[in-house]
Structure formats: C-alpha cells, structure tokens
Amino acid sequence: MNIYQVLGATGLLVISTAILVKNEKTQNLLFIAGGILLEVYSIYRNDVIFMVLQIVFIIAAVYDYFNIRKK
C-alpha cells in the first residue's frame, strides 16, 4: 500500500467518523479534512470525476461550516 492509498483510506475513515459526530461544526471540519485527503487520492489516481466530486464536497462543507458560524 503506497502513501496515496493510505491517505485515501484515512480520508474515508475521517468522513465515516464525521457522519457519527453530532456537533455540526466538528462534523464539517471532519468532512473538509476527509474530503481533502480523498481529493489527493483522486488526483493520484487521475480520476477526473472523483476529483470534481471531492471539490464540490469540500466547497459544500466549507460553505456549511461558515454558514453555521454566522448563526
């Protein structure tokens, strides 16, 4: 297993953990971190569809994080 596979697997675990977290700010931070790790993995794999998906996922989590902070 190379470093990119480890990063991808870690990203998957972080996002899976975020689903179980009840605090929305913490959940969004975990989504962002996991999304970034999976983005690195998708770039390594040169998977354009997965790259775009992760970018959208990260942007949505960042938007939600800052939207929650304003409330």
C-alpha distances in whole Angstrom, upper triangle without the diagonal:
4,7,8,6,7,10,11,10,12,15,15,16,18,20,21,22,24,26,27,29,32,33,33,32,29,28,28,27,24,24,24,21,19,20,19,16,15,18,15,12,15,17,13,14,17,18,22,23,20,21,24,24,22,25,27,26,25,29,30,29,30,33,34,33,36,38,38,39,42,43
4,6,5,6,9,10,11,12,14,16,17,18,20,21,23,25,26,28,29,33,33,32,31,29,28,27,25,23,23,22,20,18,19,17,14,14,16,13,11,14,14,11,12,15,17,20,22,19,19,23,23,21,23,26,24,24,27,29,28,29,32,33,32,34,37,37,37,40,42
4,5,5,6,9,10,10,12,14,15,16,18,20,21,22,25,26,27,30,30,30,28,26,25,25,22,20,20,19,16,15,16,14,11,12,14,10,9,13,13,10,12,15,17,20,21,18,18,21,21,19,21,24,22,21,25,27,25,26,29,30,29,31,34,34,34,37,39
4,5,5,6,9,10,10,12,14,15,16,18,20,21,23,25,26,29,29,28,27,25,23,23,21,19,18,17,15,13,14,12,9,9,10,7,5,9,9,7,9,12,13,16,18,15,14,18,18,15,17,20,19,18,22,24,22,23,27,27,27,29,31,32,32,35,37
4,5,5,6,8,10,10,12,14,15,16,18,20,21,23,25,28,29,28,27,25,23,23,21,19,18,18,16,13,14,13,10,9,12,10,7,10,11,9,10,13,14,17,18,15,15,19,18,16,19,21,20,19,23,24,23,24,28,28,27,30,32,32,33,36,38
4,5,5,6,8,10,10,12,14,15,16,18,20,22,23,26,27,26,25,23,21,22,20,17,17,17,14,12,14,13,9,10,13,11,9,12,14,12,13,16,17,20,20,17,17,21,20,17,20,22,20,19,23,24,22,24,27,27,26,29,31,31,32,35,36
4,6,5,6,9,10,10,12,14,15,16,19,20,21,24,24,24,23,20,19,19,17,14,14,14,11,9,10,9,6,7,9,8,7,10,12,10,12,15,15,18,18,15,15,18,17,14,16,19,17,16,19,21,19,20,24,24,23,26,28,28,28,32,33
4,5,5,6,9,10,11,12,14,15,17,19,20,24,24,23,22,20,18,18,17,14,13,13,11,8,9,9,6,5,8,7,5,8,11,10,10,13,13,15,15,12,12,15,14,12,15,17,15,15,18,19,18,20,23,23,22,25,27,27,28,31,33
4,5,5,6,9,10,11,12,14,16,17,19,22,23,23,23,20,18,18,17,14,14,15,12,9,11,12,9,8,12,11,9,12,14,13,13,17,16,19,18,15,16,18,17,14,18,19,17,17,21,21,19,21,24,24,23,27,29,28,29,32,33
4,5,5,6,9,10,10,12,14,16,17,20,21,20,20,17,16,16,15,11,12,13,10,7,10,11,7,8,12,11,10,13,15,15,16,19,18,20,20,16,17,19,18,15,17,19,16,16,20,20,18,19,23,22,21,24,26,26,27,30,31
4,5,5,6,8,10,10,13,15,15,19,19,18,18,15,13,13,12,9,9,9,7,4,6,7,5,5,9,9,9,11,14,14,15,17,16,18,17,13,14,16,14,11,14,15,13,12,16,16,14,16,19,19,18,21,23,23,24,27,28
4,5,5,6,9,10,11,13,15,18,19,18,19,16,14,14,14,10,10,11,10,6,8,10,8,7,11,12,11,12,15,15,15,18,16,18,17,13,14,16,14,12,15,16,13,13,17,17,15,18,20,20,19,23,24,24,25,28,29
4,5,5,6,9,10,11,13,16,17,18,18,15,13,14,14,10,10,13,11,8,11,13,10,10,14,15,13,16,18,18,19,21,20,22,21,17,18,20,17,15,18,19,16,16,19,19,16,19,22,21,20,23,25,24,25,28,29
4,5,5,6,9,10,11,14,15,15,14,11,10,11,10,6,7,9,7,5,9,10,9,10,13,14,14,16,18,19,20,22,21,22,21,17,18,19,17,14,16,17,14,13,17,16,14,16,19,17,16,20,22,20,22,25,26
4,5,5,7,9,10,13,14,13,14,11,9,9,10,6,5,8,8,5,7,10,10,9,12,14,14,15,18,19,19,21,19,20,19,15,16,17,14,12,14,15,11,11,15,14,11,14,17,15,15,18,20,19,20,24,24
4,5,5,7,9,13,14,14,15,13,10,12,13,9,9,12,12,9,11,14,13,12,16,17,16,17,21,21,21,23,21,23,21,17,19,20,17,15,18,18,14,15,18,17,14,17,20,18,18,21,22,21,23,26,26
4,5,5,7,10,12,13,14,11,8,11,11,8,9,12,11,9,12,15,14,14,17,19,18,20,23,23,24,26,24,25,24,20,21,22,19,17,20,20,16,16,19,18,15,17,20,18,17,21,22,20,21,25,25
4,5,5,8,9,9,10,8,5,7,8,6,6,10,10,9,11,14,14,14,17,19,19,20,23,24,24,26,24,25,23,20,20,21,18,15,17,17,13,13,16,14,11,14,16,14,13,17,18,16,18,21,21
4,6,8,10,10,12,10,7,10,11,9,9,12,13,11,13,16,16,16,18,21,20,21,24,25,25,27,25,25,23,20,21,21,18,16,19,18,14,15,17,15,13,16,17,15,15,18,19,17,19,22,22
4,6,9,11,13,11,8,12,13,11,11,15,15,14,16,19,19,19,21,24,23,24,27,28,28,30,28,29,26,23,25,25,22,20,22,21,17,18,21,18,16,18,20,17,17,20,21,18,20,23,23
4,6,8,10,7,6,10,11,9,11,14,14,14,16,18,19,19,22,24,24,25,28,29,29,31,29,30,28,24,25,25,22,20,22,21,17,17,20,17,14,17,18,15,14,18,18,15,17,20,20
4,6,9,8,7,10,12,12,13,16,17,17,18,21,22,22,24,27,27,28,30,32,32,34,32,32,30,27,27,27,24,22,24,22,19,19,20,18,15,17,18,15,14,17,17,14,16,19,17
4,6,5,6,9,10,11,12,14,16,16,18,20,21,22,24,26,27,28,30,32,32,34,32,32,30,27,27,27,24,22,23,22,18,18,19,17,14,15,16,13,11,14,14,11,12,15,14
4,5,5,6,9,10,10,12,14,15,16,18,20,21,22,24,25,26,28,30,31,31,30,29,27,25,25,24,21,19,20,18,15,15,16,13,10,12,12,9,8,11,11,8,10,13,12
4,5,5,6,9,10,11,12,14,15,17,19,20,21,23,25,25,27,29,30,31,29,29,27,25,24,24,21,19,19,18,15,14,15,13,10,10,11,9,6,9,10,7,8,11,12
4,5,5,6,9,10,11,12,14,15,17,18,20,21,23,24,26,27,29,30,28,28,27,24,24,24,21,19,19,19,16,14,16,15,11,12,14,11,9,12,13,11,11,15,15
4,5,5,6,9,10,10,12,14,15,16,18,20,21,22,24,26,27,28,26,26,24,21,21,21,19,16,17,17,13,12,14,12,9,11,13,10,9,12,13,11,13,16,16
4,5,5,6,9,10,10,12,14,15,16,18,20,20,22,24,25,26,24,24,22,20,19,19,16,14,14,14,10,9,11,9,5,7,9,7,6,9,11,10,11,14,15
4,5,5,6,9,10,11,12,14,15,17,19,20,21,23,24,25,24,24,23,20,19,19,17,14,15,15,12,10,12,11,8,8,11,10,7,10,13,12,12,16,17
4,5,5,6,8,10,11,12,14,15,17,18,20,21,22,24,23,23,22,19,18,19,17,14,15,15,12,10,13,13,9,11,14,12,10,14,16,15,15,19,20
4,6,5,6,8,10,10,12,14,15,16,18,20,21,22,20,20,19,15,15,16,13,10,12,12,8,7,10,9,6,9,12,10,10,13,15,14,16,19,20
4,6,5,6,9,10,10,12,14,15,16,18,20,20,19,19,18,15,14,14,13,10,10,11,8,5,8,9,6,7,10,10,9,12,14,14,15,18,20
4,5,5,6,9,10,11,13,14,16,17,19,20,19,20,19,16,15,16,15,11,12,14,11,8,12,13,10,10,14,14,12,15,18,17,18,21,23
4,5,5,6,8,10,11,12,14,15,17,18,17,18,17,14,13,15,13,10,12,13,10,9,13,13,11,12,16,15,14,17,19,19,20,23,25
4,5,5,6,9,10,10,12,14,15,16,15,15,14,11,10,11,9,6,8,9,7,6,10,10,9,11,14,14,14,16,18,19,20,23,24
4,5,5,6,9,10,11,12,14,15,15,15,15,12,10,12,11,8,8,11,9,7,10,12,11,11,15,16,15,17,20,20,21,24,26
4,5,5,6,9,10,11,13,14,14,15,16,12,11,14,13,9,11,14,12,10,14,16,14,15,18,19,18,20,23,23,24,27,28
4,5,5,6,9,10,10,12,11,12,12,9,8,11,10,7,10,12,10,10,14,15,14,15,18,19,19,21,23,24,25,28,29
4,5,5,6,9,10,10,10,10,11,8,6,9,9,6,7,10,10,9,12,14,14,15,17,19,19,21,23,24,25,27,29
4,5,5,6,9,10,11,12,13,10,8,12,12,9,11,14,13,12,15,17,17,17,20,22,21,23,26,26,27,30,32
4,5,5,6,9,9,11,12,9,9,12,12,10,12,15,14,14,17,19,18,19,22,23,23,26,28,28,29,32,34
4,5,5,6,5,8,9,6,5,9,10,8,10,13,13,13,16,18,18,19,22,23,23,26,27,28,30,32,34
4,5,5,6,8,10,8,6,10,12,10,11,14,15,14,17,19,19,20,23,24,24,26,28,30,31,33,35
4,5,8,10,13,11,10,14,15,13,15,18,18,17,20,22,22,23,26,27,27,29,31,32,33,36,38
4,5,9,11,9,9,13,14,13,15,18,18,18,21,23,23,24,27,28,28,30,32,33,35,37,39
4,6,9,9,8,11,13,13,14,17,18,18,20,22,23,24,26,28,28,30,32,33,34,36,38
4,6,5,6,9,10,11,12,14,15,16,18,20,21,22,24,26,27,29,30,32,33,35,37
4,5,5,6,9,10,11,12,14,15,17,18,20,21,22,24,26,27,28,30,32,33,35
4,5,5,6,9,10,11,12,14,16,17,18,20,21,23,24,26,27,29,31,32,34
4,5,5,6,9,10,10,12,14,15,16,18,20,21,22,24,25,27,29,30,32
4,5,5,6,9,10,11,12,14,15,16,18,20,21,23,24,26,27,29,31
4,5,5,6,9,10,11,12,14,15,16,18,20,21,22,24,26,27,29
4,6,5,6,9,10,11,12,14,15,16,18,20,21,22,25,26,27
4,5,5,6,8,10,10,12,14,15,16,18,20,21,23,24,26
4,5,5,6,9,10,11,12,14,15,17,18,20,21,23,25
4,6,5,6,9,10,10,12,14,16,16,18,20,21,23
4,6,5,6,9,10,11,12,14,15,16,19,20,22
4,5,5,6,9,10,10,12,14,15,17,19,20
4,5,5,6,8,10,11,12,14,15,17,19
4,6,5,6,9,10,10,12,14,16,17
4,5,5,6,9,10,10,12,14,16
4,5,5,6,8,10,11,13,15
4,5,5,6,9,10,11,13
4,6,5,6,9,10,11
4,5,5,6,9,11
4,5,5,6,9
4,5,5,7
4,5,5
4,6
4
